[in-house]
């Protein structure tokens, strides 16, 4: 589709998200070319739009499913059972029944182990499962931290395994996402492999896979941030895999996080009003907070703190330069504006005191870095407005 045709398409369909298949394909190929002997999983929650999931599947990448419905989405996209890893806290018996025989279960608690044991016994099967571990290390230090995710490392090693219908074959660790420090991520991979070796010594464990989790960070702010050095990470994983061939012979899995889709997406929304109030210029757009929630989250944090928030609150807020705004219109002059939405709350603010091309009613606001954790995180049903559309081109 040519640029002129895209502009026409956007004007007819905004508010909408447009995801570019070519960018997703290239991101998938980039990871697969860099990392030998590694299988990648796509975090469905990053962007569960079915044409996007199918594109990921076409590239031979599996699924990190965070709900039973995401397991079903993965199946619908054509993924095989052994490509789908279902890891999430608080799975109910209904969730497990819905996903039964459609995925590999990653148990998140002792209670879930009890449920899986009961379900496997009812089916008359020995079920191979993984366990998510809350390790005695974080991304930045070598000590235990509390977490709602997984089972504490020490508890696993002191636990008396009594499950006759469960076979422990995998380890999953995920402590933090969106890491851009290559050395931190490299050391984390090494710590996780060492934990898997320790894990393999349990009498009831036969380690067939290690899910290193924690994604691969992506630089949102291209001017001030550097992407992760994939060459260094690939070297780390290659060295670990060589050790693994002689020690465990386990399959290596890495969750791609938002790496595959973040910069493939753009959000477009029309300017439907322009107002002036006590020296301020306001652009009013369709579906601000109820279409692209990351902007309002930034503004709320800035108002609460009195300054730009430096700490990320993933996935709702990534950083002060988490996206770029642009006006698609005829005017080349500049103006300082606040961009608000059409919801009846002052919190519905995409950006404040931002310099953009001078806009007219009917122009389009374009928002970058909208491929991951945007549509699905937004407050879509507030005030019962129509939802933004989604397209893969």
C-alpha positions as CSV (number, residue, x, y, z in Angstrom):
1,X,0.0,0.0,0.0
2,X,1.5,3.4,-1.0
3,X,1.7,6.3,1.4
4,X,-1.0,8.3,-0.3
5,X,-3.3,5.3,-0.1
6,X,-2.5,4.8,3.6
7,X,-3.4,8.4,4.3
8,X,-6.7,8.0,2.5
9,X,-7.4,4.7,4.3
10,X,-6.6,6.3,7.7
11,X,-9.0,9.2,7.1
12,X,-11.7,6.7,6.3
13,X,-11.1,4.4,9.3
14,X,-9.6,6.4,12.1
15,X,-9.6,5.9,15.1
16,X,-7.6,2.8,14.2
17,X,-4.5,0.9,14.8
18,X,-2.4,-0.2,11.8
19,X,0.2,-2.9,12.2
20,X,2.7,-3.6,9.4
21,X,3.3,-7.2,8.6
22,X,6.6,-6.6,7.0
23,X,8.1,-5.2,10.2
24,X,6.8,-8.1,12.3
25,X,8.2,-10.6,9.7
26,X,11.6,-8.9,9.8
27,X,11.7,-8.8,13.6
28,X,10.9,-12.5,13.8
29,X,13.6,-13.3,11.2
30,X,16.1,-11.1,13.0
31,X,15.8,-13.1,16.3
32,X,15.9,-16.5,14.5
33,X,19.0,-15.6,12.5
34,X,20.9,-14.3,15.6
35,X,20.0,-17.1,18.0
36,X,20.8,-20.7,17.1
37,X,19.1,-23.6,18.8
38,X,16.6,-21.3,20.6
39,X,12.9,-21.4,20.3
40,X,11.0,-18.1,20.7
41,X,7.6,-17.5,22.3
42,X,5.3,-14.6,21.5
43,X,3.6,-12.9,24.5
44,X,0.0,-12.9,23.2
45,X,-1.0,-10.3,25.8
46,X,1.3,-7.8,24.0
47,X,-1.0,-7.7,21.0
48,X,-3.8,-10.4,20.7
49,X,-5.1,-9.2,17.3
50,X,-5.6,-12.5,15.4
51,X,-3.9,-11.4,12.1
52,X,-0.8,-10.4,14.2
53,X,-0.8,-13.8,16.0
54,X,-1.1,-15.6,12.6
55,X,1.8,-13.7,11.3
56,X,3.9,-14.7,14.3
57,X,2.8,-18.4,13.8
58,X,3.7,-18.2,10.1
59,X,7.3,-17.4,11.2
60,X,7.5,-20.5,13.3
61,X,7.2,-18.8,16.7
62,X,5.2,-20.2,19.6
63,X,3.0,-18.7,22.2
64,X,3.4,-17.5,25.8
65,X,-0.3,-17.6,26.9
66,X,-1.3,-15.7,30.0
67,X,-4.9,-17.0,30.1
68,X,-7.0,-19.9,28.9
69,X,-8.5,-17.7,26.2
70,X,-5.0,-16.9,25.0
71,X,-4.4,-20.6,24.7
72,X,-7.5,-20.8,22.5
73,X,-6.4,-17.8,20.4
74,X,-3.1,-19.6,19.8
75,X,-4.9,-22.8,18.7
76,X,-7.1,-20.7,16.4
77,X,-4.0,-19.1,14.9
78,X,-2.8,-22.6,13.9
79,X,-0.2,-23.2,16.6
80,X,0.5,-26.8,17.8
81,X,0.0,-27.9,21.4
82,X,3.8,-28.2,22.0
83,X,4.3,-24.6,20.9
84,X,1.9,-23.1,23.5
85,X,3.1,-22.5,27.1
86,X,0.3,-21.5,29.5
87,X,1.9,-19.5,32.4
88,X,-0.2,-17.2,34.6
89,X,-1.0,-16.9,38.3
90,X,-4.5,-17.8,39.6
91,X,-5.5,-20.4,37.1
92,X,-8.9,-22.0,38.1
93,X,-10.1,-25.5,37.5
94,X,-12.3,-24.0,34.7
95,X,-9.2,-22.4,33.1
96,X,-7.3,-25.7,33.2
97,X,-10.2,-27.7,31.8
98,X,-10.6,-25.2,29.0
99,X,-6.9,-25.4,28.0
100,X,-6.6,-29.2,28.6
101,X,-4.7,-31.0,25.9
102,X,-4.1,-27.7,24.0
103,X,-0.9,-26.5,25.7
104,X,1.9,-27.1,28.1
105,X,0.9,-26.1,31.6
106,X,3.3,-24.0,33.7
107,X,2.2,-24.4,37.3
108,X,2.3,-21.2,39.3
109,X,1.5,-22.4,42.8
110,X,1.1,-25.5,45.0
111,X,-2.7,-25.1,44.7
112,X,-2.4,-25.2,40.9
113,X,-0.3,-28.4,41.2
114,X,-3.1,-29.9,43.3
115,X,-5.6,-28.9,40.6
116,X,-3.5,-30.4,37.8
117,X,-3.0,-33.6,39.7
118,X,-6.7,-34.0,40.1
119,X,-7.4,-33.2,36.5
120,X,-4.7,-35.6,35.2
121,X,-5.9,-38.4,37.5
122,X,-9.5,-37.9,36.2
123,X,-8.2,-38.2,32.6
124,X,-6.1,-41.2,33.6
125,X,-2.9,-39.5,32.3
126,X,0.6,-38.7,33.5
127,X,0.8,-35.0,32.6
128,X,4.2,-33.4,31.8
129,X,4.3,-29.8,33.3
130,X,6.7,-27.0,34.0
131,X,6.9,-24.9,37.1
132,X,7.4,-21.1,37.3
133,X,10.0,-20.4,40.0
134,X,10.4,-17.2,41.9
135,X,14.2,-17.4,42.2
136,X,16.7,-16.3,44.8
137,X,17.9,-13.6,42.4
138,X,16.5,-10.7,40.5
139,X,17.6,-8.9,37.4
140,X,19.9,-6.8,39.5
141,X,21.0,-8.7,42.6
142,X,21.4,-12.2,44.1
143,X,18.8,-12.3,46.8
144,X,15.2,-13.5,47.1
145,X,12.3,-11.1,46.6
146,X,8.6,-11.6,47.3
147,X,6.3,-12.0,44.3
148,X,2.8,-13.0,43.4
149,X,4.3,-15.0,40.5
150,X,5.6,-18.5,40.8
151,X,6.8,-20.7,43.7
152,X,9.7,-19.5,45.8
153,X,12.9,-21.3,45.0
154,X,13.6,-22.4,48.5
155,X,10.1,-23.8,48.9
156,X,10.4,-26.0,45.8
157,X,13.6,-27.6,47.1
158,X,12.1,-28.3,50.5
159,X,8.8,-29.6,49.2
160,X,7.9,-33.2,49.3
161,X,6.6,-34.2,45.8
162,X,3.7,-36.5,46.2
163,X,2.0,-36.1,42.8
164,X,1.7,-39.5,41.0
165,X,0.0,-38.1,37.9
166,X,2.4,-35.1,37.3
167,X,5.8,-35.3,35.7
168,X,8.0,-32.2,36.2
169,X,9.8,-31.5,32.9
170,X,10.3,-27.8,32.7
171,X,11.5,-24.6,34.5
172,X,10.1,-21.1,33.8
173,X,11.6,-17.9,35.3
174,X,10.5,-14.4,34.6
175,X,11.5,-11.6,36.9
176,X,11.3,-8.4,34.9
177,X,10.5,-7.3,31.4
178,X,11.7,-4.5,29.0
179,X,15.3,-4.7,30.1
180,X,17.7,-2.7,27.8
181,X,20.9,-3.4,29.7
182,X,22.6,-6.2,27.8
183,X,24.9,-7.2,30.6
184,X,22.0,-7.5,33.1
185,X,20.0,-9.7,30.7
186,X,23.1,-11.8,29.9
187,X,23.8,-12.4,33.6
188,X,20.1,-13.2,34.2
189,X,20.2,-15.9,31.5
190,X,23.3,-17.4,33.2
191,X,21.6,-17.4,36.6
192,X,18.5,-19.1,35.2
193,X,20.6,-21.8,33.5
194,X,22.4,-22.5,36.8
195,X,19.0,-22.7,38.5
196,X,17.9,-25.3,35.9
197,X,21.0,-27.4,36.6
198,X,20.2,-27.2,40.3
199,X,16.6,-28.0,39.6
200,X,17.5,-31.1,37.5
201,X,19.0,-32.7,40.6
202,X,15.5,-33.1,42.2
203,X,14.5,-36.7,42.2
204,X,11.2,-36.0,40.6
205,X,12.5,-33.6,37.8
206,X,13.5,-34.5,34.3
207,X,14.3,-31.1,32.7
208,X,13.2,-31.1,29.0
209,X,12.9,-27.3,28.6
210,X,14.1,-24.1,30.2
211,X,11.9,-21.0,29.6
212,X,14.2,-18.0,30.3
213,X,11.3,-15.6,30.2
214,X,11.7,-11.8,30.7
215,X,11.5,-10.8,27.1
216,X,13.9,-8.8,25.0
217,X,13.7,-5.1,25.7
218,X,13.0,-2.6,22.9
219,X,14.1,1.1,22.8
220,X,11.0,3.3,22.7
221,X,13.1,6.5,22.8
222,X,15.5,6.1,19.9
223,X,17.3,9.3,20.6
224,X,18.2,8.5,24.2
225,X,18.0,4.7,24.5
226,X,20.0,1.9,22.9
227,X,18.5,-1.4,21.9
228,X,19.8,-4.6,23.5
229,X,22.9,-5.9,21.8
230,X,21.6,-9.1,20.3
231,X,25.1,-10.3,19.3
232,X,26.2,-10.3,22.9
233,X,23.0,-12.0,24.0
234,X,23.3,-14.6,21.3
235,X,26.9,-15.4,22.3
236,X,25.7,-15.9,25.9
237,X,23.0,-18.2,24.9
238,X,25.3,-20.1,22.5
239,X,27.8,-20.7,25.3
240,X,25.0,-21.9,27.7
241,X,23.6,-24.2,25.0
242,X,27.0,-25.8,24.6
243,X,27.1,-26.5,28.3
244,X,23.5,-27.7,28.1
245,X,24.3,-30.3,25.5
246,X,26.6,-32.1,27.9
247,X,24.6,-31.4,31.1
248,X,20.8,-31.3,30.6
249,X,20.0,-31.6,26.9
250,X,17.1,-29.3,27.5
251,X,15.2,-27.2,24.9
252,X,15.9,-23.4,25.3
253,X,12.9,-21.0,25.2
254,X,13.0,-17.2,25.2
255,X,9.9,-15.0,25.4
256,X,10.2,-12.3,22.8
257,X,8.1,-9.9,24.8
258,X,7.2,-6.8,22.7
259,X,10.2,-7.2,20.5
260,X,8.3,-8.6,17.6
261,X,5.5,-6.1,17.4
262,X,6.1,-2.8,19.3
263,X,7.3,-0.7,16.4
264,X,5.1,-2.4,13.8
265,X,2.0,-0.5,15.1
266,X,0.8,3.1,14.7
267,X,-2.3,4.6,16.2
268,X,-4.4,7.1,14.2
269,X,-7.2,9.2,15.6
270,X,-9.1,12.2,14.1
271,X,-9.1,15.7,15.6
272,X,-12.8,16.4,16.2
273,X,-12.6,19.8,17.9
274,X,-10.2,22.6,18.8
275,X,-10.7,24.8,21.8
276,X,-9.0,27.8,23.5
277,X,-9.2,28.2,27.3
278,X,-7.3,30.8,29.4
279,X,-4.3,30.8,27.2
280,X,-4.2,27.1,26.4
281,X,-5.0,25.4,23.1
282,X,-6.8,22.1,23.2
283,X,-7.1,19.5,20.5
284,X,-9.9,17.1,21.1
285,X,-9.6,13.7,19.5
286,X,-11.6,10.5,19.4
287,X,-10.6,7.6,21.6
288,X,-7.7,9.0,23.7
289,X,-7.8,7.2,27.0
290,X,-10.3,4.8,25.5
291,X,-8.0,4.0,22.6
292,X,-4.4,4.7,23.6
293,X,-4.0,4.5,27.4
294,X,-0.3,4.9,27.6
295,X,-0.5,8.7,27.0
296,X,-3.0,9.4,29.8
297,X,-1.0,7.2,32.2
298,X,2.1,9.4,31.5
299,X,0.1,12.5,32.2
300,X,-1.4,11.2,35.4
301,X,2.0,10.3,36.8
302,X,3.3,13.7,35.8
303,X,0.4,15.5,37.5
304,X,0.8,13.3,40.7
305,X,4.6,13.8,41.0
306,X,4.9,17.3,39.6
307,X,7.5,16.2,37.2
308,X,8.1,13.6,34.4
309,X,8.2,10.1,36.0
310,X,11.6,8.4,35.4
311,X,10.5,5.0,36.7
312,X,8.6,2.7,34.3
313,X,5.4,1.0,35.3
314,X,5.1,-1.7,32.7
315,X,3.2,-2.2,30.6
316,X,1.0,0.8,31.2
317,X,3.9,3.4,31.2
318,X,7.3,2.9,29.6
319,X,8.9,6.3,29.9
320,X,8.5,10.0,29.1
321,X,9.4,9.5,25.5
322,X,7.4,6.3,25.0
323,X,5.8,7.5,21.7
324,X,5.9,10.4,19.2
325,X,2.9,12.5,18.2
326,X,2.5,13.9,14.7
327,X,-0.2,15.8,12.9
328,X,-1.3,14.7,9.4
329,X,-2.5,17.9,7.9
330,X,-1.8,20.8,5.5
331,X,-0.4,23.4,7.9
332,X,3.3,23.7,8.4
333,X,3.2,26.2,11.3
334,X,3.8,25.1,14.9
335,X,1.8,25.5,18.0
336,X,1.8,24.3,21.7
337,X,-1.2,22.2,22.5
338,X,-2.8,19.8,25.0
339,X,-4.4,16.8,23.4
340,X,-7.5,15.5,25.1
341,X,-10.1,13.0,24.3
342,X,-13.9,13.0,24.3
343,X,-14.5,11.2,27.7
344,X,-16.1,13.1,30.5
345,X,-13.1,13.1,32.8
346,X,-10.1,15.5,33.0
347,X,-7.8,12.5,33.1
348,X,-8.5,11.8,29.4
349,X,-5.4,13.6,28.3
350,X,-2.9,12.2,25.7
351,X,-0.3,14.9,26.0
352,X,0.2,18.3,27.5
353,X,2.3,21.3,26.4
354,X,3.5,19.6,23.3
355,X,4.7,21.3,20.1
356,X,3.1,20.0,16.9
357,X,2.2,21.2,13.5
358,X,-0.8,23.5,13.7
359,X,-3.9,21.4,13.4
360,X,-7.3,21.9,12.0
361,X,-10.5,20.0,12.8
362,X,-10.5,16.9,10.6
363,X,-6.8,16.4,10.6
364,X,-5.4,13.2,12.0
365,X,-3.2,12.6,15.0
366,X,-0.5,9.9,14.5
367,X,1.0,8.0,17.4
368,X,4.1,5.8,17.1
369,X,5.2,2.7,19.0
370,X,1.7,1.4,19.2
371,X,2.2,-2.3,18.3
372,X,2.3,-3.7,21.9
373,X,0.4,-3.1,25.1
374,X,-1.9,-0.4,23.6
375,X,-5.3,-1.4,22.3
376,X,-5.8,-4.3,24.7
377,X,-4.8,-2.2,27.8
378,X,-6.9,0.8,27.0
379,X,-10.2,1.7,28.9
380,X,-12.2,0.7,25.8
381,X,-15.7,0.8,27.2
382,X,-15.7,4.1,29.2
383,X,-18.8,6.1,28.1
384,X,-19.8,3.5,25.5
385,X,-18.0,5.0,22.6
386,X,-17.2,2.9,19.5
387,X,-13.9,1.0,19.7
388,X,-10.9,1.8,17.5
389,X,-10.5,-0.5,14.6
390,X,-7.4,-2.7,13.9
391,X,-5.8,-3.6,10.6
392,X,-2.7,-5.6,9.5
393,X,-1.3,-4.3,6.2
